[in-house]
């Protein structure tokens, strides 16, 4: 079962309330997305740690409802 982009965005913003999130459905199938997430919570963290925060926000849906998510993360300038 596919996930809606709005659901991905909602879950990320619930976990990272200050996040600026943009989601793109890469194939139009609801399974392959790209996300750009900017949050102060990422400041001082490695790229891996930033991605782990986003994956945690998705509460185990990666690999199930959400097949692929290409992530770009960073702290605000």
PDB file with SEQRES, HELIX, SHEET and CRYST1 records, atoms N, CA, C and O in Angstrom:
SEQRES   1 A   77  UNK UNK UNK UNK UNK UNK UNK UNK UNK UNK UNK UNK UNK          
SEQRES   2 A   77  UNK UNK UNK UNK UNK UNK UNK UNK UNK UNK UNK UNK UNK          
SEQRES   3 A   77  UNK UNK UNK UNK UNK UNK UNK UNK UNK UNK UNK UNK UNK          
SEQRES   4 A   77  UNK UNK UNK UNK UNK UNK UNK UNK UNK UNK UNK UNK UNK          
SEQRES   5 A   77  UNK UNK UNK UNK UNK UNK UNK UNK UNK UNK UNK UNK UNK          
SEQRES   6 A   77  UNK UNK UNK UNK UNK UNK UNK UNK UNK UNK UNK UNK              
HELIX    1 AA1 UNK A    5  UNK A   15  1                                  11    
HELIX    2 AA2 UNK A   40  UNK A   42  5                                   3    
HELIX    3 AA3 UNK A   47  UNK A   57  1                                  11    
SHEET    1 AA1 3 UNK A  20  UNK A  25  0                                        
SHEET    2 AA1 3 UNK A  32  UNK A  38 -1                                        
SHEET    3 AA1 3 UNK A  68  UNK A  74  1                                        
CRYST1    1.000    1.000    1.000  90.00  90.00  90.00 P 1           1          
ATOM      1  N   UNK A   1       0.843  -1.180   0.000  1.00  0.00           N  
ATOM      2  CA  UNK A   1       0.000   0.000   0.000  1.00  0.00           C  
ATOM      3  C   UNK A   1       0.890   1.246   0.000  1.00  0.00           C  
ATOM      4  O   UNK A   1       1.816   1.349   0.805  1.00  0.00           O  
ATOM      5  N   UNK A   2       0.617   2.165  -0.876  1.00  0.00           N  
ATOM      6  CA  UNK A   2       1.429   3.370  -1.051  1.00  0.00           C  
ATOM      7  C   UNK A   2       1.101   4.415   0.018  1.00  0.00           C  
ATOM      8  O   UNK A   2       0.041   4.384   0.642  1.00  0.00           O  
ATOM      9  N   UNK A   3       2.040   5.336   0.206  1.00  0.00           N  
ATOM     10  CA  UNK A   3       1.843   6.471   1.119  1.00  0.00           C  
ATOM     11  C   UNK A   3       1.670   7.739   0.306  1.00  0.00           C  
ATOM     12  O   UNK A   3       2.275   7.895  -0.754  1.00  0.00           O  
ATOM     13  N   UNK A   4       0.848   8.634   0.801  1.00  0.00           N  
ATOM     14  CA  UNK A   4       0.682   9.944   0.189  1.00  0.00           C  
ATOM     15  C   UNK A   4       1.812  10.870   0.646  1.00  0.00           C  
ATOM     16  O   UNK A   4       2.295  10.772   1.774  1.00  0.00           O  
ATOM     17  N   UNK A   5       2.217  11.761  -0.243  1.00  0.00           N  
ATOM     18  CA  UNK A   5       3.254  12.734   0.095  1.00  0.00           C  
ATOM     19  C   UNK A   5       2.847  13.565   1.308  1.00  0.00           C  
ATOM     20  O   UNK A   5       3.686  13.890   2.147  1.00  0.00           O  
ATOM     21  N   UNK A   6       1.580  13.907   1.402  1.00  0.00           N  
ATOM     22  CA  UNK A   6       1.101  14.719   2.529  1.00  0.00           C  
ATOM     23  C   UNK A   6       1.260  13.987   3.851  1.00  0.00           C  
ATOM     24  O   UNK A   6       1.522  14.618   4.875  1.00  0.00           O  
ATOM     25  N   UNK A   7       1.108  12.675   3.848  1.00  0.00           N  
ATOM     26  CA  UNK A   7       1.284  11.872   5.058  1.00  0.00           C  
ATOM     27  C   UNK A   7       2.753  11.843   5.481  1.00  0.00           C  
ATOM     28  O   UNK A   7       3.060  11.932   6.670  1.00  0.00           O  
ATOM     29  N   UNK A   8       3.651  11.720   4.517  1.00  0.00           N  
ATOM     30  CA  UNK A   8       5.084  11.751   4.817  1.00  0.00           C  
ATOM     31  C   UNK A   8       5.446  13.101   5.435  1.00  0.00           C  
ATOM     32  O   UNK A   8       6.133  13.168   6.454  1.00  0.00           O  
ATOM     33  N   UNK A   9       4.975  14.165   4.805  1.00  0.00           N  
ATOM     34  CA  UNK A   9       5.259  15.513   5.304  1.00  0.00           C  
ATOM     35  C   UNK A   9       4.700  15.697   6.712  1.00  0.00           C  
ATOM     36  O   UNK A   9       5.382  16.248   7.576  1.00  0.00           O  
ATOM     37  N   UNK A  10       3.483  15.248   6.952  1.00  0.00           N  
ATOM     38  CA  UNK A  10       2.844  15.392   8.268  1.00  0.00           C  
ATOM     39  C   UNK A  10       3.663  14.676   9.343  1.00  0.00           C  
ATOM     40  O   UNK A  10       3.894  15.227  10.420  1.00  0.00           O  
ATOM     41  N   UNK A  11       4.096  13.466   9.054  1.00  0.00           N  
ATOM     42  CA  UNK A  11       4.850  12.695  10.034  1.00  0.00           C  
ATOM     43  C   UNK A  11       6.194  13.340  10.354  1.00  0.00           C  
ATOM     44  O   UNK A  11       6.615  13.364  11.510  1.00  0.00           O  
ATOM     45  N   UNK A  12       6.862  13.860   9.338  1.00  0.00           N  
ATOM     46  CA  UNK A  12       8.148  14.527   9.565  1.00  0.00           C  
ATOM     47  C   UNK A  12       7.941  15.783  10.395  1.00  0.00           C  
ATOM     48  O   UNK A  12       8.713  16.048  11.316  1.00  0.00           O  
ATOM     49  N   UNK A  13       6.913  16.558  10.083  1.00  0.00           N  
ATOM     50  CA  UNK A  13       6.661  17.804  10.824  1.00  0.00           C  
ATOM     51  C   UNK A  13       6.199  17.535  12.252  1.00  0.00           C  
ATOM     52  O   UNK A  13       6.441  18.355  13.138  1.00  0.00           O  
ATOM     53  N   UNK A  14       5.548  16.419  12.490  1.00  0.00           N  
ATOM     54  CA  UNK A  14       5.179  16.072  13.872  1.00  0.00           C  
ATOM     55  C   UNK A  14       6.424  15.807  14.703  1.00  0.00           C  
ATOM     56  O   UNK A  14       6.493  16.205  15.865  1.00  0.00           O  
ATOM     57  N   UNK A  15       7.407  15.138  14.116  1.00  0.00           N  
ATOM     58  CA  UNK A  15       8.641  14.819  14.834  1.00  0.00           C  
ATOM     59  C   UNK A  15       9.609  15.996  14.887  1.00  0.00           C  
ATOM     60  O   UNK A  15      10.349  16.157  15.858  1.00  0.00           O  
ATOM     61  N   UNK A  16       9.598  16.819  13.837  1.00  0.00           N  
ATOM     62  CA  UNK A  16      10.499  17.973  13.720  1.00  0.00           C  
ATOM     63  C   UNK A  16       9.642  19.198  13.402  1.00  0.00           C  
ATOM     64  O   UNK A  16       9.555  19.605  12.243  1.00  0.00           O  
ATOM     65  N   UNK A  17       9.007  19.792  14.425  1.00  0.00           N  
ATOM     66  CA  UNK A  17       8.011  20.843  14.184  1.00  0.00           C  
ATOM     67  C   UNK A  17       8.504  22.056  13.394  1.00  0.00           C  
ATOM     68  O   UNK A  17       7.712  22.715  12.719  1.00  0.00           O  
ATOM     69  N   UNK A  18       9.804  22.357  13.471  1.00  0.00           N  
ATOM     70  CA  UNK A  18      10.323  23.522  12.750  1.00  0.00           C  
ATOM     71  C   UNK A  18      10.717  23.196  11.315  1.00  0.00           C  
ATOM     72  O   UNK A  18      11.138  24.084  10.575  1.00  0.00           O  
ATOM     73  N   UNK A  19      10.587  21.939  10.916  1.00  0.00           N  
ATOM     74  CA  UNK A  19      11.104  21.493   9.623  1.00  0.00           C  
ATOM     75  C   UNK A  19      10.396  22.155   8.443  1.00  0.00           C  
ATOM     76  O   UNK A  19       9.181  22.352   8.437  1.00  0.00           O  
ATOM     77  N   UNK A  20      11.209  22.484   7.455  1.00  0.00           N  
ATOM     78  CA  UNK A  20      10.702  22.879   6.147  1.00  0.00           C  
ATOM     79  C   UNK A  20      10.839  21.622   5.299  1.00  0.00           C  
ATOM     80  O   UNK A  20      11.941  21.101   5.126  1.00  0.00           O  
ATOM     81  N   UNK A  21       9.720  21.134   4.769  1.00  0.00           N  
ATOM     82  CA  UNK A  21       9.702  19.846   4.079  1.00  0.00           C  
ATOM     83  C   UNK A  21       9.137  20.015   2.679  1.00  0.00           C  
ATOM     84  O   UNK A  21       8.088  20.632   2.496  1.00  0.00           O  
ATOM     85  N   UNK A  22       9.829  19.469   1.698  1.00  0.00           N  
ATOM     86  CA  UNK A  22       9.263  19.376   0.349  1.00  0.00           C  
ATOM     87  C   UNK A  22       9.399  17.931  -0.099  1.00  0.00           C  
ATOM     88  O   UNK A  22      10.448  17.308   0.065  1.00  0.00           O  
ATOM     89  N   UNK A  23       8.324  17.411  -0.666  1.00  0.00           N  
ATOM     90  CA  UNK A  23       8.264  16.011  -1.082  1.00  0.00           C  
ATOM     91  C   UNK A  23       7.945  15.965  -2.573  1.00  0.00           C  
ATOM     92  O   UNK A  23       7.088  16.703  -3.059  1.00  0.00           O  
ATOM     93  N   UNK A  24       8.641  15.092  -3.287  1.00  0.00           N  
ATOM     94  CA  UNK A  24       8.373  14.886  -4.719  1.00  0.00           C  
ATOM     95  C   UNK A  24       8.150  13.398  -4.969  1.00  0.00           C  
ATOM     96  O   UNK A  24       8.970  12.569  -4.573  1.00  0.00           O  
ATOM     97  N   UNK A  25       7.056  13.064  -5.618  1.00  0.00           N  
ATOM     98  CA  UNK A  25       6.786  11.670  -6.012  1.00  0.00           C  
ATOM     99  C   UNK A  25       7.562  11.423  -7.298  1.00  0.00           C  
ATOM    100  O   UNK A  25       7.210  11.961  -8.348  1.00  0.00           O  
ATOM    101  N   UNK A  26       8.600  10.625  -7.226  1.00  0.00           N  
ATOM    102  CA  UNK A  26       9.528  10.458  -8.340  1.00  0.00           C  
ATOM    103  C   UNK A  26       8.946   9.684  -9.512  1.00  0.00           C  
ATOM    104  O   UNK A  26       9.319   9.929 -10.659  1.00  0.00           O  
ATOM    105  N   UNK A  27       8.039   8.756  -9.242  1.00  0.00           N  
ATOM    106  CA  UNK A  27       7.492   7.919 -10.314  1.00  0.00           C  
ATOM    107  C   UNK A  27       5.985   8.038 -10.467  1.00  0.00           C  
ATOM    108  O   UNK A  27       5.409   7.453 -11.384  1.00  0.00           O  
ATOM    109  N   UNK A  28       5.346   8.777  -9.593  1.00  0.00           N  
ATOM    110  CA  UNK A  28       3.897   8.891  -9.651  1.00  0.00           C  
ATOM    111  C   UNK A  28       3.180   7.657  -9.121  1.00  0.00           C  
ATOM    112  O   UNK A  28       1.983   7.478  -9.345  1.00  0.00           O  
ATOM    113  N   UNK A  29       3.933   6.796  -8.405  1.00  0.00           N  
ATOM    114  CA  UNK A  29       3.348   5.548  -7.919  1.00  0.00           C  
ATOM    115  C   UNK A  29       3.108   5.523  -6.416  1.00  0.00           C  
ATOM    116  O   UNK A  29       2.590   4.538  -5.891  1.00  0.00           O  
ATOM    117  N   UNK A  30       3.481   6.603  -5.711  1.00  0.00           N  
ATOM    118  CA  UNK A  30       3.296   6.649  -4.272  1.00  0.00           C  
ATOM    119  C   UNK A  30       4.256   5.767  -3.495  1.00  0.00           C  
ATOM    120  O   UNK A  30       4.081   5.582  -2.291  1.00  0.00           O  
ATOM    121  N   UNK A  31       5.267   5.219  -4.156  1.00  0.00           N  
ATOM    122  CA  UNK A  31       6.250   4.354  -3.499  1.00  0.00           C  
ATOM    123  C   UNK A  31       7.660   4.923  -3.516  1.00  0.00           C  
ATOM    124  O   UNK A  31       8.488   4.545  -2.686  1.00  0.00           O  
ATOM    125  N   UNK A  32       7.944   5.821  -4.445  1.00  0.00           N  
ATOM    126  CA  UNK A  32       9.296   6.346  -4.631  1.00  0.00           C  
ATOM    127  C   UNK A  32       9.254   7.870  -4.522  1.00  0.00           C  
ATOM    128  O   UNK A  32       8.742   8.557  -5.406  1.00  0.00           O  
ATOM    129  N   UNK A  33       9.798   8.379  -3.429  1.00  0.00           N  
ATOM    130  CA  UNK A  33       9.763   9.806  -3.159  1.00  0.00           C  
ATOM    131  C   UNK A  33      11.170  10.369  -2.972  1.00  0.00           C  
ATOM    132  O   UNK A  33      12.115   9.647  -2.655  1.00  0.00           O  
ATOM    133  N   UNK A  34      11.275  11.661  -3.176  1.00  0.00           N  
ATOM    134  CA  UNK A  34      12.459  12.426  -2.785  1.00  0.00           C  
ATOM    135  C   UNK A  34      11.972  13.464  -1.782  1.00  0.00           C  
ATOM    136  O   UNK A  34      10.914  14.064  -1.969  1.00  0.00           O  
ATOM    137  N   UNK A  35      12.731  13.672  -0.734  1.00  0.00           N  
ATOM    138  CA  UNK A  35      12.353  14.647   0.287  1.00  0.00           C  
ATOM    139  C   UNK A  35      13.536  15.552   0.587  1.00  0.00           C  
ATOM    140  O   UNK A  35      14.676  15.100   0.688  1.00  0.00           O  
ATOM    141  N   UNK A  36      13.245  16.824   0.726  1.00  0.00           N  
ATOM    142  CA  UNK A  36      14.220  17.803   1.180  1.00  0.00           C  
ATOM    143  C   UNK A  36      13.707  18.301   2.526  1.00  0.00           C  
ATOM    144  O   UNK A  36      12.611  18.855   2.615  1.00  0.00           O  
ATOM    145  N   UNK A  37      14.507  18.102   3.576  1.00  0.00           N  
ATOM    146  CA  UNK A  37      14.087  18.462   4.929  1.00  0.00           C  
ATOM    147  C   UNK A  37      15.152  19.362   5.547  1.00  0.00           C  
ATOM    148  O   UNK A  37      16.325  18.997   5.617  1.00  0.00           O  
ATOM    149  N   UNK A  38      14.727  20.537   5.992  1.00  0.00           N  
ATOM    150  CA  UNK A  38      15.622  21.491   6.647  1.00  0.00           C  
ATOM    151  C   UNK A  38      15.086  21.721   8.053  1.00  0.00           C  
ATOM    152  O   UNK A  38      13.927  22.095   8.232  1.00  0.00           O  
ATOM    153  N   UNK A  39      15.945  21.493   9.053  1.00  0.00           N  
ATOM    154  CA  UNK A  39      15.517  21.655  10.440  1.00  0.00           C  
ATOM    155  C   UNK A  39      16.702  22.041  11.304  1.00  0.00           C  
ATOM    156  O   UNK A  39      17.827  21.596  11.076  1.00  0.00           O  
ATOM    157  N   UNK A  40      16.439  22.867  12.290  1.00  0.00           N  
ATOM    158  CA  UNK A  40      17.470  23.242  13.255  1.00  0.00           C  
ATOM    159  C   UNK A  40      17.944  22.005  14.035  1.00  0.00           C  
ATOM    160  O   UNK A  40      19.074  21.979  14.524  1.00  0.00           O  
ATOM    161  N   UNK A  41      17.095  20.993  14.151  1.00  0.00           N  
ATOM    162  CA  UNK A  41      17.453  19.763  14.866  1.00  0.00           C  
ATOM    163  C   UNK A  41      18.645  19.057  14.219  1.00  0.00           C  
ATOM    164  O   UNK A  41      19.293  18.229  14.861  1.00  0.00           O  
ATOM    165  N   UNK A  42      18.937  19.371  12.972  1.00  0.00           N  
ATOM    166  CA  UNK A  42      20.038  18.722  12.262  1.00  0.00           C  
ATOM    167  C   UNK A  42      21.391  19.379  12.522  1.00  0.00           C  
ATOM    168  O   UNK A  42      22.434  18.801  12.215  1.00  0.00           O  
ATOM    169  N   UNK A  43      21.376  20.578  13.083  1.00  0.00           N  
ATOM    170  CA  UNK A  43      22.622  21.319  13.264  1.00  0.00           C  
ATOM    171  C   UNK A  43      23.603  20.514  14.134  1.00  0.00           C  
ATOM    172  O   UNK A  43      23.248  20.042  15.214  1.00  0.00           O  
ATOM    173  N   UNK A  44      24.832  20.371  13.645  1.00  0.00           N  
ATOM    174  CA  UNK A  44      25.875  19.670  14.373  1.00  0.00           C  
ATOM    175  C   UNK A  44      25.817  18.156  14.250  1.00  0.00           C  
ATOM    176  O   UNK A  44      26.664  17.457  14.806  1.00  0.00           O  
ATOM    177  N   UNK A  45      24.832  17.644  13.531  1.00  0.00           N  
ATOM    178  CA  UNK A  45      24.704  16.197  13.359  1.00  0.00           C  
ATOM    179  C   UNK A  45      25.264  15.783  11.992  1.00  0.00           C  
ATOM    180  O   UNK A  45      25.248  16.555  11.033  1.00  0.00           O  
ATOM    181  N   UNK A  46      25.752  14.554  11.938  1.00  0.00           N  
ATOM    182  CA  UNK A  46      26.248  14.023  10.667  1.00  0.00           C  
ATOM    183  C   UNK A  46      25.057  13.771   9.737  1.00  0.00           C  
ATOM    184  O   UNK A  46      23.909  13.742  10.180  1.00  0.00           O  
ATOM    185  N   UNK A  47      25.338  13.593   8.470  1.00  0.00           N  
ATOM    186  CA  UNK A  47      24.295  13.295   7.492  1.00  0.00           C  
ATOM    187  C   UNK A  47      23.530  12.026   7.894  1.00  0.00           C  
ATOM    188  O   UNK A  47      22.305  11.970   7.783  1.00  0.00           O  
ATOM    189  N   UNK A  48      24.261  11.019   8.356  1.00  0.00           N  
ATOM    190  CA  UNK A  48      23.626   9.764   8.782  1.00  0.00           C  
ATOM    191  C   UNK A  48      22.679  10.018   9.952  1.00  0.00           C  
ATOM    192  O   UNK A  48      21.560   9.505   9.965  1.00  0.00           O  
ATOM    193  N   UNK A  49      23.115  10.801  10.928  1.00  0.00           N  
ATOM    194  CA  UNK A  49      22.264  11.109  12.078  1.00  0.00           C  
ATOM    195  C   UNK A  49      21.019  11.895  11.653  1.00  0.00           C  
ATOM    196  O   UNK A  49      19.929  11.668  12.178  1.00  0.00           O  
ATOM    197  N   UNK A  50      21.185  12.810  10.708  1.00  0.00           N  
ATOM    198  CA  UNK A  50      20.045  13.567  10.198  1.00  0.00           C  
ATOM    199  C   UNK A  50      19.033  12.635   9.549  1.00  0.00           C  
ATOM    200  O   UNK A  50      17.833  12.742   9.802  1.00  0.00           O  
ATOM    201  N   UNK A  51      19.511  11.725   8.718  1.00  0.00           N  
ATOM    202  CA  UNK A  51      18.625  10.781   8.032  1.00  0.00           C  
ATOM    203  C   UNK A  51      17.946   9.853   9.041  1.00  0.00           C  
ATOM    204  O   UNK A  51      16.779   9.499   8.869  1.00  0.00           O  
ATOM    205  N   UNK A  52      18.666   9.461  10.087  1.00  0.00           N  
ATOM    206  CA  UNK A  52      18.069   8.618  11.112  1.00  0.00           C  
ATOM    207  C   UNK A  52      16.906   9.317  11.805  1.00  0.00           C  
ATOM    208  O   UNK A  52      15.913   8.674  12.146  1.00  0.00           O  
ATOM    209  N   UNK A  53      17.017  10.623  12.017  1.00  0.00           N  
ATOM    210  CA  UNK A  53      15.914  11.375  12.617  1.00  0.00           C  
ATOM    211  C   UNK A  53      14.677  11.353  11.721  1.00  0.00           C  
ATOM    212  O   UNK A  53      13.552  11.219  12.204  1.00  0.00           O  
ATOM    213  N   UNK A  54      14.895  11.487  10.417  1.00  0.00           N  
ATOM    214  CA  UNK A  54      13.768  11.454   9.478  1.00  0.00           C  
ATOM    215  C   UNK A  54      13.159  10.055   9.441  1.00  0.00           C  
ATOM    216  O   UNK A  54      11.937   9.909   9.471  1.00  0.00           O  
ATOM    217  N   UNK A  55      14.001   9.028   9.376  1.00  0.00           N  
ATOM    218  CA  UNK A  55      13.477   7.655   9.353  1.00  0.00           C  
ATOM    219  C   UNK A  55      12.698   7.349  10.626  1.00  0.00           C  
ATOM    220  O   UNK A  55      11.666   6.680  10.575  1.00  0.00           O  
ATOM    221  N   UNK A  56      13.181   7.831  11.764  1.00  0.00           N  
ATOM    222  CA  UNK A  56      12.465   7.625  13.033  1.00  0.00           C  
ATOM    223  C   UNK A  56      11.092   8.292  12.980  1.00  0.00           C  
ATOM    224  O   UNK A  56      10.114   7.757  13.503  1.00  0.00           O  
ATOM    225  N   UNK A  57      11.027   9.464  12.345  1.00  0.00           N  
ATOM    226  CA  UNK A  57       9.750  10.172  12.218  1.00  0.00           C  
ATOM    227  C   UNK A  57       8.740   9.369  11.412  1.00  0.00           C  
ATOM    228  O   UNK A  57       7.533   9.514  11.600  1.00  0.00           O  
ATOM    229  N   UNK A  58       9.231   8.526  10.518  1.00  0.00           N  
ATOM    230  CA  UNK A  58       8.340   7.734   9.655  1.00  0.00           C  
ATOM    231  C   UNK A  58       7.877   6.439  10.322  1.00  0.00           C  
ATOM    232  O   UNK A  58       7.159   5.645   9.715  1.00  0.00           O  
ATOM    233  N   UNK A  59       8.289   6.234  11.565  1.00  0.00           N  
ATOM    234  CA  UNK A  59       7.765   5.177  12.426  1.00  0.00           C  
ATOM    235  C   UNK A  59       7.714   3.796  11.766  1.00  0.00           C  
ATOM    236  O   UNK A  59       6.685   3.122  11.806  1.00  0.00           O  
ATOM    237  N   UNK A  60       8.806   3.389  11.173  1.00  0.00           N  
ATOM    238  CA  UNK A  60       8.901   2.042  10.633  1.00  0.00           C  
ATOM    239  C   UNK A  60       8.226   1.808   9.295  1.00  0.00           C  
ATOM    240  O   UNK A  60       8.140   0.665   8.845  1.00  0.00           O  
ATOM    241  N   UNK A  61       7.750   2.848   8.656  1.00  0.00           N  
ATOM    242  CA  UNK A  61       7.069   2.662   7.365  1.00  0.00           C  
ATOM    243  C   UNK A  61       8.024   2.490   6.187  1.00  0.00           C  
ATOM    244  O   UNK A  61       7.617   2.052   5.111  1.00  0.00           O  
ATOM    245  N   UNK A  62       9.308   2.840   6.396  1.00  0.00           N  
ATOM    246  CA  UNK A  62      10.299   2.627   5.333  1.00  0.00           C  
ATOM    247  C   UNK A  62      10.418   1.133   5.061  1.00  0.00           C  
ATOM    248  O   UNK A  62      10.513   0.327   5.986  1.00  0.00           O  
ATOM    249  N   UNK A  63      10.412   0.779   3.796  1.00  0.00           N  
ATOM    250  CA  UNK A  63      10.532  -0.613   3.412  1.00  0.00           C  
ATOM    251  C   UNK A  63       9.206  -1.342   3.378  1.00  0.00           C  
ATOM    252  O   UNK A  63       9.129  -2.478   2.911  1.00  0.00           O  
ATOM    253  N   UNK A  64       8.162  -0.699   3.869  1.00  0.00           N  
ATOM    254  CA  UNK A  64       6.825  -1.286   3.839  1.00  0.00           C  
ATOM    255  C   UNK A  64       5.926  -0.430   2.967  1.00  0.00           C  
ATOM    256  O   UNK A  64       5.925  -0.552   1.742  1.00  0.00           O  
ATOM    257  N   UNK A  65       5.157   0.441   3.620  1.00  0.00           N  
ATOM    258  CA  UNK A  65       4.282   1.360   2.883  1.00  0.00           C  
ATOM    259  C   UNK A  65       5.074   2.304   1.990  1.00  0.00           C  
ATOM    260  O   UNK A  65       4.607   2.716   0.928  1.00  0.00           O  
ATOM    261  N   UNK A  66       6.270   2.638   2.434  1.00  0.00           N  
ATOM    262  CA  UNK A  66       7.127   3.563   1.696  1.00  0.00           C  
ATOM    263  C   UNK A  66       8.351   2.797   1.223  1.00  0.00           C  
ATOM    264  O   UNK A  66       9.226   2.453   2.017  1.00  0.00           O  
ATOM    265  N   UNK A  67       8.407   2.535  -0.068  1.00  0.00           N  
ATOM    266  CA  UNK A  67       9.467   1.692  -0.620  1.00  0.00           C  
ATOM    267  C   UNK A  67      10.812   2.414  -0.681  1.00  0.00           C  
ATOM    268  O   UNK A  67      11.828   1.846  -0.281  1.00  0.00           O  
ATOM    269  N   UNK A  68      10.839   3.649  -1.173  1.00  0.00           N  
ATOM    270  CA  UNK A  68      12.102   4.360  -1.358  1.00  0.00           C  
ATOM    271  C   UNK A  68      11.926   5.845  -1.058  1.00  0.00           C  
ATOM    272  O   UNK A  68      10.940   6.465  -1.456  1.00  0.00           O  
ATOM    273  N   UNK A  69      12.901   6.397  -0.349  1.00  0.00           N  
ATOM    274  CA  UNK A  69      12.883   7.825  -0.022  1.00  0.00           C  
ATOM    275  C   UNK A  69      14.306   8.352  -0.168  1.00  0.00           C  
ATOM    276  O   UNK A  69      15.180   8.037   0.640  1.00  0.00           O  
ATOM    277  N   UNK A  70      14.532   9.156  -1.206  1.00  0.00           N  
ATOM    278  CA  UNK A  70      15.819   9.825  -1.392  1.00  0.00           C  
ATOM    279  C   UNK A  70      15.792  11.088  -0.546  1.00  0.00           C  
ATOM    280  O   UNK A  70      14.941  11.956  -0.739  1.00  0.00           O  
ATOM    281  N   UNK A  71      16.725  11.187   0.391  1.00  0.00           N  
ATOM    282  CA  UNK A  71      16.714  12.286   1.347  1.00  0.00           C  
ATOM    283  C   UNK A  71      17.834  13.286   1.098  1.00  0.00           C  
ATOM    284  O   UNK A  71      18.973  12.921   0.808  1.00  0.00           O  
ATOM    285  N   UNK A  72      17.477  14.537   1.221  1.00  0.00           N  
ATOM    286  CA  UNK A  72      18.459  15.623   1.356  1.00  0.00           C  
ATOM    287  C   UNK A  72      18.066  16.342   2.628  1.00  0.00           C  
ATOM    288  O   UNK A  72      16.927  16.784   2.777  1.00  0.00           O  
ATOM    289  N   UNK A  73      19.018  16.459   3.548  1.00  0.00           N  
ATOM    290  CA  UNK A  73      18.743  17.093   4.828  1.00  0.00           C  
ATOM    291  C   UNK A  73      19.794  18.131   5.131  1.00  0.00           C  
ATOM    292  O   UNK A  73      20.896  18.099   4.583  1.00  0.00           O  
ATOM    293  N   UNK A  74      19.445  19.054   6.009  1.00  0.00           N  
ATOM    294  CA  UNK A  74      20.400  20.066   6.441  1.00  0.00           C  
ATOM    295  C   UNK A  74      19.777  21.016   7.435  1.00  0.00           C  
ATOM    296  O   UNK A  74      18.559  21.051   7.614  1.00  0.00           O  
ATOM    297  N   UNK A  75      20.635  21.789   8.080  1.00  0.00           N  
ATOM    298  CA  UNK A  75      20.195  22.831   9.000  1.00  0.00           C  
ATOM    299  C   UNK A  75      19.988  24.111   8.216  1.00  0.00           C  
ATOM    300  O   UNK A  75      20.593  24.297   7.160  1.00  0.00           O  
ATOM    301  N   UNK A  76      19.132  25.005   8.724  1.00  0.00           N  
ATOM    302  CA  UNK A  76      18.919  26.283   8.024  1.00  0.00           C  
ATOM    303  C   UNK A  76      20.213  27.096   7.954  1.00  0.00           C  
ATOM    304  O   UNK A  76      21.087  26.968   8.812  1.00  0.00           O  
ATOM    305  N   UNK A  77      20.318  27.913   6.944  1.00  0.00           N  
ATOM    306  CA  UNK A  77      21.500  28.786   6.796  1.00  0.00           C  
ATOM    307  C   UNK A  77      21.473  29.910   7.797  1.00  0.00           C  
ATOM    308  O   UNK A  77      22.384  30.738   7.819  1.00  0.00           O  
TER     309      UNK A  77                                                      
END                                                                             
